[in-house]
């Protein structure tokens, strides 16, 4: 186990911060709130991008790129949108520096002031819908199914690596449709893409639901979300898909000629996931020994460590193990053979364990004699001895087992930590102590929602899709309620 | 041929601008100098990224991500660097907007002024070397071989789509080494990667060389470049690789402990190519019929167009052609089967021709009877009739032929347009009329270089690598010269 590494049970928040740093995933930069994503962290994001990008393309989307900057006036066009984003944005006012006449260094050149300030995009609906006006004339131009991989900036005051940073990387889909029905179907389709990705790749079970009005995206008619449950009982919103109605089409005057020769406003969606997913991944599976990665998102799936005292031993091991490594690679498995003589085997064991490599093979001179090697799995921290001739198939199967084991463990945890609660006292007690998802009745008003938030810091994470109707009484006000909703404290 | 499309011989510059727009590659945005890269243009960039990213990884590099913003004071640390970049940068001075008390819209909140302004990165040496100080302690931490895919901003006054835009997409490699020799080898290695990419993927022959002092990257000790020749006789710098010496290590105090237990400054390189390559690709191969793409970078390599009058005909054609399409796909060829009934075949022929699809297959009812189909190649605008059972192999070979034909045509053009010139009169006449690369003697002084630039707009594109020594006299001053250098007007 890594030295000086806080246990989850002692301080979950500190455990997370230390893990991100010690596993070389990311660190804070010299710019307040902006992180440096280190190679190990970035390689996980690259795996996520590759899987998501394929899913987007398989559902008919193409990529494009829109400007980093948004004219200030664009933000104001959609009333709710500006309300949501103006308070936390980076504003560009000048386009030149000059030498400081009073000393060293450079100062902003007052003669290079922009006529209209530019905002670094916090999200791109406005600049994109200003562009779509030129691209959409007729129903033949629809649907328009475009995604963008980009960086965005929101001037957050309290930041945490991956979970909440001023700059983050994300993808944002922006689609345009001829009918309300099609746009709503698209918003739901992409929510399904996100939940499939979360469950099949991240091994993170998520609940799909719809946000209450107060938690909606600024400018959306309806916001759908996927919500995961972290190991400390707090929920994490892992992705959102918005049905935007005609709000942005109206704000940017985007109309199209229907088949019936009518001018109508276009219907829209937008949807996004971000580097926040890396934080969710960490908090779903990792343990007191460091990072745990599901095989499908692990940059290195198998680390192979030869145990040798001299060059001759290494050579004998390599002769035996390299064909096995090649056979694993031929199956599409990513393998790292760490035959460095600058580090001891024990150091390497710790290193790959802490960095979350799912499977570790170790082979020494005695193993050669026994025609076997040691296989360790990161998720359960167990070891087995397997014959050489069986180990390729064994590792292939083991990677699948680890992927499903991680999902099942996380699902078990969520199941155990999702409870129905019917009284206010129980609600408060539960939120304060165990946490988790609490399914409870709510009277449907924003006032009650706000009051519950103020008293307990719990928010309505979502109204689950296909929620069963059930008569009940609001846990706070006792007023009648038609369905339960999901409460939790959240990231 | 596309209507209202300017010919290259009439106005090359206008031809380029129209091509970019009409082929749906990119357009200007509402933000001055920033472009929107449309799906077709972005898909070419994605192909470039994929090939380059693999080449970087194959040479031992990993990706990471550094902040978009650079504290103003960082720029000043390296004297030449600030001189080069301070004059054209986007400056963030505030972090909040608020409602305008005097009317509609939002204004910059004067209470949200940053203590120190932030610059949107024009390049990332400063923020990265500030980070490397924390990552590098000992020779064991070296070499550090990191690349970043990112957007950067340089406040250019005169912009052109892809060629020169305020915001552009690029990759920037930043490496750190223990010795001068290793860093110099790295700079040369990445120059080779760029030239291999340009020639093998873009089918664009390039000259490798070193820049004169006045054309060096701001902060570099030596700048290497690859230079292509466009169809109008102007050169285009397609990629640069810089040997930075210890300049940034000294500016950011990055030292390491050598094996001999000495503290020494680290040696550095940086290297980059950008979306400018898309402009270079267009200008190297395209013609008066629109875009021409080399197969290795074509998002769609083969377009298949059925010619049918009714559903029954289409079905008969599809039955025959879909197995062929599947056989092509099985060979890794990207194929689009355009069986839309909303557009006529002639429209589709024009569309794929203008957008640069390398190979077009057309098949109608008569072709079914003859057991053959029509194959058209975009580069030569020629057609052939090929038997069904031969066409899969034929297309595979044809794509290779087109790739090498495009390279050879471009190489022929460059060879014909590279001349040795020995007198000033001939130099001026050549620059004014034919253009192209001019190999001429230069006395080695910055003054002469500047004077030639002012009088002819020609610059020294590079001193070719492994340039033969040859005694001669400077074309302008007549002073003695030891070697010829390459002049051209350039983008």
Interface residues (C-beta under 8 A of the other chain):
Chain A: X27 X29 X30 X31 X34 X35 X36 X37 X38 X39 X42 X43 X45 X46 X62 X63 X64 X65 X66 X67 X68 X69 X70 X71 X72 X73 X74 X75 X76 X82 X86 X87 X88 X89 X90 X91 X92 X93 X94 X95 X96 X97 X98 X99 X104 X105 X106 X108 X117 X118 X119 X120 X127 X130 X131 X134 X140 X146 X150 X151 X153 X155 X167 X169 X342
Chain B: X27 X29 X30 X31 X34 X35 X36 X37 X38 X39 X42 X43 X45 X46 X62 X63 X64 X65 X66 X67 X68 X69 X70 X71 X72 X73 X74 X75 X76 X82 X86 X87 X88 X89 X90 X91 X92 X93 X94 X95 X96 X97 X98 X99 X104 X105 X106 X108 X117 X118 X119 X120 X127 X130 X131 X134 X140 X146 X150 X151 X153 X155 X167 X169 X342
